[in-house]
Amino acid sequence: KVVITYAALNYLPRAVGLAAQIKQALGIEAALAPGKGGVFDVACDGKLVFSKHRDGRYPQEEEIVRALRA
C-alpha cells in the first residue's frame, strides 16, 4: 500500500500528480492523506520512501517510481 501524506491545501496538486504517475507507471492506486506543517511524505507498506522534511526538497516523480519498483 502506497500512501502520500501532504500538507492539506498547498501540496494537494503535487500529491494528485504523483499519485497519477504512480498509477500510470506501476498500476498502483496511491492513497492520499492530508497532513500539516509542510509535510510531503511517501510511504510504501509503512516504510518511508521519501520525506520532504528529511530530504529538504520535493521528490521527482521518477525517483519515487524507481524506489517503489525496488
Contacts in CASP RR format, 6 or more apart in sequence:
PFRMAT RR
TARGET T0000
AUTHOR 0000-0000-0000
METHOD contacts of the structure
MODEL  1
KVVITYAALNYLPRAVGLAAQIKQALGIEAALAPGKGGVFDVACDGKLVF
SKHRDGRYPQEEEIVRALRA
1 31 0 8 1.000
1 44 0 8 1.000
1 45 0 8 1.000
1 46 0 8 1.000
2 22 0 8 1.000
2 28 0 8 1.000
2 29 0 8 1.000
2 30 0 8 1.000
2 31 0 8 1.000
2 42 0 8 1.000
2 43 0 8 1.000
2 44 0 8 1.000
2 68 0 8 1.000
3 30 0 8 1.000
3 31 0 8 1.000
3 32 0 8 1.000
3 33 0 8 1.000
3 42 0 8 1.000
3 43 0 8 1.000
3 44 0 8 1.000
3 46 0 8 1.000
4 15 0 8 1.000
4 18 0 8 1.000
4 19 0 8 1.000
4 30 0 8 1.000
4 31 0 8 1.000
4 32 0 8 1.000
4 33 0 8 1.000
4 40 0 8 1.000
4 41 0 8 1.000
4 42 0 8 1.000
5 33 0 8 1.000
5 34 0 8 1.000
5 35 0 8 1.000
5 39 0 8 1.000
5 40 0 8 1.000
5 41 0 8 1.000
5 42 0 8 1.000
5 43 0 8 1.000
6 12 0 8 1.000
6 14 0 8 1.000
6 15 0 8 1.000
6 32 0 8 1.000
6 33 0 8 1.000
6 34 0 8 1.000
6 35 0 8 1.000
6 39 0 8 1.000
6 40 0 8 1.000
6 41 0 8 1.000
7 34 0 8 1.000
7 35 0 8 1.000
7 36 0 8 1.000
7 37 0 8 1.000
7 38 0 8 1.000
7 39 0 8 1.000
7 40 0 8 1.000
8 34 0 8 1.000
8 35 0 8 1.000
8 36 0 8 1.000
10 38 0 8 1.000
11 38 0 8 1.000
11 39 0 8 1.000
11 40 0 8 1.000
12 32 0 8 1.000
12 34 0 8 1.000
14 40 0 8 1.000
14 58 0 8 1.000
15 32 0 8 1.000
15 40 0 8 1.000
16 32 0 8 1.000
17 61 0 8 1.000
18 30 0 8 1.000
18 42 0 8 1.000
18 59 0 8 1.000
18 61 0 8 1.000
18 64 0 8 1.000
19 29 0 8 1.000
19 30 0 8 1.000
19 32 0 8 1.000
21 61 0 8 1.000
21 64 0 8 1.000
21 65 0 8 1.000
22 28 0 8 1.000
22 30 0 8 1.000
22 64 0 8 1.000
22 65 0 8 1.000
22 68 0 8 1.000
23 29 0 8 1.000
23 30 0 8 1.000
25 65 0 8 1.000
26 65 0 8 1.000
26 68 0 8 1.000
26 69 0 8 1.000
28 68 0 8 1.000
30 42 0 8 1.000
38 52 0 8 1.000
38 53 0 8 1.000
39 52 0 8 1.000
39 53 0 8 1.000
40 50 0 8 1.000
40 51 0 8 1.000
40 52 0 8 1.000
40 58 0 8 1.000
40 59 0 8 1.000
41 48 0 8 1.000
41 50 0 8 1.000
41 51 0 8 1.000
41 52 0 8 1.000
41 53 0 8 1.000
42 48 0 8 1.000
42 49 0 8 1.000
42 50 0 8 1.000
42 51 0 8 1.000
42 59 0 8 1.000
42 64 0 8 1.000
42 67 0 8 1.000
43 49 0 8 1.000
44 67 0 8 1.000
44 68 0 8 1.000
48 54 0 8 1.000
49 64 0 8 1.000
49 67 0 8 1.000
49 68 0 8 1.000
50 59 0 8 1.000
50 63 0 8 1.000
50 64 0 8 1.000
50 67 0 8 1.000
52 58 0 8 1.000
52 59 0 8 1.000
END
